[in-house]
Amino acid sequence: MLYVGDKTKWKKFAFGLKARYTMRLSHREANYADVIAFANQSFATATEQAQFDYNGNSTISPFNKFDSDRDY
């Protein structure tokens, strides 16, 4: 849904999450060198970000689909 199987973008996404997680852990033990290293391996531009484009007409909302698929 987000990257249509593009492994390179998924790896960048994972490094972005890893940078955020490492930054959160830095409140206990500072490790800013790893934060910078992971962030450098993440997204370089905003066009690569994990974003679901929803226009309301031709696209099914993933939240609505999740709800209807599970008959909540």
Backbone as a chain_set.jsonl record, in Angstrom:
{"seq": "MLYVGDKTKWKKFAFGLKARYTMRLSHREANYADVIAFANQSFATATEQAQFDYNGNSTISPFNKFDSDRDY", "coords": {"N": [[0.808, -1.181, 0.0], [1.966, 1.221, 0.711], [4.618, 1.37, -0.402], [4.564, -0.388, -2.499], [6.017, -2.818, -2.58], [8.687, -1.977, -2.911], [11.78, -2.586, -1.997], [14.016, -1.049, -1.313], [12.986, 1.419, -0.458], [11.518, 0.513, 1.725], [13.575, -0.335, 3.397], [14.794, 2.123, 3.929], [12.71, 3.319, 5.313], [12.661, 1.64, 7.575], [15.178, 2.236, 8.676], [14.701, 4.884, 9.375], [12.775, 4.563, 11.394], [14.351, 3.168, 13.189], [16.243, 5.106, 13.818], [14.604, 6.956, 15.147], [13.784, 5.391, 17.352], [16.246, 4.848, 18.579], [16.935, 7.436, 19.271], [14.978, 7.951, 21.195], [15.808, 6.131, 23.139], [18.072, 7.401, 23.909], [17.537, 9.056, 25.976], [18.057, 7.641, 28.214], [20.595, 6.483, 27.825], [22.917, 8.149, 26.148], [23.389, 8.051, 22.674], [24.108, 9.355, 20.257], [25.611, 9.242, 17.943], [24.881, 6.871, 16.655], [22.21, 7.494, 16.145], [22.461, 9.541, 14.239], [23.812, 8.105, 12.241], [21.866, 6.168, 11.52], [19.8, 7.846, 10.694], [20.987, 9.038, 8.486], [20.898, 6.95, 6.712], [18.305, 6.801, 6.134], [15.385, 8.417, 4.772], [15.93, 10.797, 2.171], [14.535, 12.806, 0.948], [11.307, 14.458, 1.095], [9.523, 13.254, -0.607], [9.882, 10.546, -0.437], [8.718, 9.679, 1.847], [6.673, 7.681, 4.095], [3.596, 7.547, 3.116], [0.165, 7.428, 2.739], [-1.803, 8.118, 0.072], [-4.854, 9.578, 0.05], [-7.819, 10.321, -1.459], [-10.529, 10.4, -1.052], [-12.516, 9.781, -2.914], [-11.846, 7.868, -5.046], [-10.277, 6.143, -3.665], [-10.023, 3.726, -1.124], [-10.377, 4.215, 2.274], [-7.844, 3.188, 4.484], [-8.383, 2.806, 7.175], [-11.175, 2.556, 7.293], [-11.45, 0.267, 5.699], [-10.072, -1.621, 7.238], [-11.776, -1.699, 9.449], [-14.235, -2.557, 8.261], [-13.508, -5.046, 7.143], [-13.092, -6.6, 9.354], [-15.519, -6.643, 10.516], [-16.392, -4.924, 12.622]], "CA": [[0.0, 0.0, 0.0], [2.798, 2.416, 0.782], [5.756, 1.373, -1.324], [4.301, -1.392, -3.524], [7.086, -3.804, -2.618], [10.011, -1.398, -3.178], [12.6, -2.96, -0.841], [14.914, 0.049, -0.961], [12.223, 2.391, 0.337], [11.18, -0.115, 2.997], [14.779, -0.302, 4.226], [14.939, 3.5, 4.381], [11.677, 3.498, 6.328], [13.12, 0.942, 8.768], [16.264, 3.01, 9.281], [14.081, 6.05, 9.997], [12.202, 4.108, 12.662], [15.468, 2.816, 14.078], [16.813, 6.375, 14.285], [13.677, 7.501, 16.148], [13.843, 4.542, 18.536], [17.544, 5.084, 19.218], [16.858, 8.768, 19.877], [14.19, 7.809, 22.426], [16.648, 5.451, 24.12], [19.146, 8.314, 24.312], [17.176, 9.68, 27.253], [18.697, 6.83, 29.255], [22.018, 6.374, 27.498], [23.107, 8.912, 24.903], [24.066, 7.356, 21.585], [23.73, 10.218, 19.141], [26.331, 8.834, 16.736], [24.034, 5.89, 15.979], [21.026, 8.201, 15.646], [22.861, 10.219, 13.005], [24.124, 7.073, 11.239], [20.604, 5.596, 11.045], [19.075, 8.895, 9.975], [21.644, 9.216, 7.186], [20.504, 5.831, 5.846], [16.862, 6.906, 5.942], [14.905, 9.233, 3.661], [16.683, 11.998, 1.804], [13.575, 13.833, 0.546], [9.943, 14.25, 1.579], [8.77, 12.419, -1.547], [10.097, 9.141, -0.085], [8.098, 9.384, 3.126], [5.602, 6.693, 4.131], [2.369, 8.321, 3.085], [-0.925, 6.859, 1.949], [-2.561, 9.185, -0.565], [-6.29, 9.317, 0.127], [-8.545, 11.449, -2.03], [-11.914, 10.361, -0.619], [-13.429, 9.336, -3.963], [-11.448, 6.637, -5.725], [-9.416, 5.371, -2.79], [-10.674, 3.252, 0.097], [-9.629, 4.562, 3.474], [-7.348, 1.969, 5.129], [-9.046, 2.655, 8.479], [-12.507, 2.021, 7.013], [-11.267, -1.101, 5.204], [-9.708, -2.422, 8.408], [-13.002, -1.843, 10.241], [-15.236, -3.369, 7.563], [-12.99, -6.395, 6.955], [-13.171, -7.316, 10.634], [-16.921, -6.577, 10.934], [-16.479, -4.322, 13.962]], "C": [[0.862, 1.26, 0.0], [3.869, 2.454, -0.296], [5.646, 0.336, -2.435], [5.485, -2.352, -3.694], [8.475, -3.281, -2.916], [10.886, -1.597, -1.931], [13.528, -1.839, -0.381], [14.197, 1.071, -0.091], [11.827, 1.807, 1.683], [12.387, -0.115, 3.943], [15.016, 1.105, 4.766], [13.934, 3.812, 5.483], [12.109, 2.863, 7.65], [14.255, 1.69, 9.451], [15.733, 4.281, 9.938], [13.471, 5.702, 11.339], [13.289, 3.779, 13.675], [16.137, 4.072, 14.64], [15.922, 6.982, 15.369], [13.752, 6.717, 17.45], [15.149, 4.767, 19.302], [17.568, 6.452, 19.886], [16.076, 8.711, 21.179], [15.017, 7.135, 23.52], [17.774, 6.343, 24.623], [18.803, 9.082, 25.576], [17.8, 8.919, 28.423], [20.211, 6.756, 29.054], [22.245, 7.023, 26.135], [23.922, 8.125, 23.886], [23.745, 8.102, 20.286], [24.467, 9.876, 17.847], [25.512, 7.816, 15.947], [22.776, 6.537, 15.417], [21.337, 8.864, 14.303], [23.146, 9.202, 11.897], [22.844, 6.465, 10.662], [19.813, 6.616, 10.236], [19.682, 9.134, 8.592], [21.289, 8.111, 6.196], [19.003, 5.842, 5.551], [16.542, 7.82, 4.767], [15.74, 10.476, 3.436], [15.741, 13.14, 1.425], [12.182, 13.474, 1.071], [9.128, 13.364, 0.644], [8.91, 10.931, -1.241], [9.338, 8.733, 1.175], [6.976, 8.356, 3.003], [4.28, 7.435, 4.239], [1.353, 7.633, 2.198], [-1.732, 8.013, 1.389], [-4.034, 8.801, -0.628], [-7.028, 10.528, -0.403], [-10.031, 11.44, -1.691], [-12.894, 9.847, -1.663], [-13.053, 7.977, -4.532], [-10.591, 5.728, -4.865], [-10.196, 4.955, -1.545], [-9.782, 3.605, 1.28], [-9.131, 3.282, 4.146], [-7.986, 1.747, 6.494], [-10.447, 2.078, 8.304], [-12.42, 0.576, 6.548], [-10.926, -2.054, 6.35], [-10.961, -2.732, 9.242], [-14.0, -2.767, 9.561], [-14.775, -4.816, 7.353], [-13.152, -7.248, 8.224], [-14.58, -7.272, 11.238], [-17.057, -6.045, 12.356], [-17.799, -3.647, 14.12]], "O": [[0.518, 2.251, -0.643], [4.011, 3.445, -1.013], [6.569, 0.205, -3.239], [5.897, -2.654, -4.814], [9.379, -4.082, -3.157], [10.753, -0.875, -0.943], [13.793, -1.701, 0.813], [14.749, 1.535, 0.906], [11.801, 2.525, 2.682], [12.233, 0.081, 5.149], [15.394, 1.269, 5.925], [14.26, 4.482, 6.463], [11.949, 3.461, 8.714], [14.291, 1.771, 10.679], [16.268, 4.71, 10.961], [13.623, 6.444, 12.31], [13.162, 4.075, 14.863], [16.548, 4.096, 15.8], [16.419, 7.465, 16.386], [13.781, 7.306, 18.531], [15.148, 4.865, 20.529], [18.161, 6.61, 20.953], [16.459, 9.347, 22.161], [14.939, 7.518, 24.687], [18.367, 6.06, 25.664], [19.679, 9.695, 26.187], [18.04, 9.488, 29.488], [20.991, 6.942, 29.988], [21.816, 6.503, 25.105], [24.995, 7.604, 24.19], [23.182, 7.537, 19.349], [23.981, 10.196, 16.762], [25.452, 7.882, 14.719], [22.323, 6.171, 14.332], [20.563, 8.756, 13.353], [22.764, 9.415, 10.746], [22.745, 6.267, 9.451], [19.224, 6.279, 9.209], [18.957, 9.403, 7.635], [21.37, 8.309, 4.984], [18.499, 4.996, 4.812], [17.361, 7.972, 3.86], [16.196, 11.122, 4.379], [16.099, 14.31, 1.561], [11.921, 12.33, 1.442], [8.133, 12.778, 1.071], [8.122, 10.13, -1.743], [9.323, 7.554, 1.53], [6.398, 8.185, 1.929], [3.895, 7.893, 5.315], [1.639, 7.295, 1.05], [-2.288, 8.807, 2.148], [-4.409, 7.824, -1.276], [-6.891, 11.631, 0.126], [-10.731, 12.398, -2.018], [-14.023, 9.504, -1.311], [-13.854, 7.043, -4.502], [-10.217, 4.641, -5.304], [-10.944, 5.754, -0.982], [-8.584, 3.324, 1.279], [-9.925, 2.367, 4.362], [-8.117, 0.602, 6.927], [-10.864, 1.212, 9.073], [-13.231, -0.256, 6.958], [-11.444, -3.169, 6.411], [-11.175, -3.864, 9.677], [-14.555, -3.66, 10.201], [-15.604, -5.726, 7.386], [-13.325, -8.464, 8.152], [-14.811, -7.793, 12.329], [-17.746, -6.634, 13.189], [-18.079, -3.077, 15.174]]}, "num_chains": 1, "name": "protein.A"}
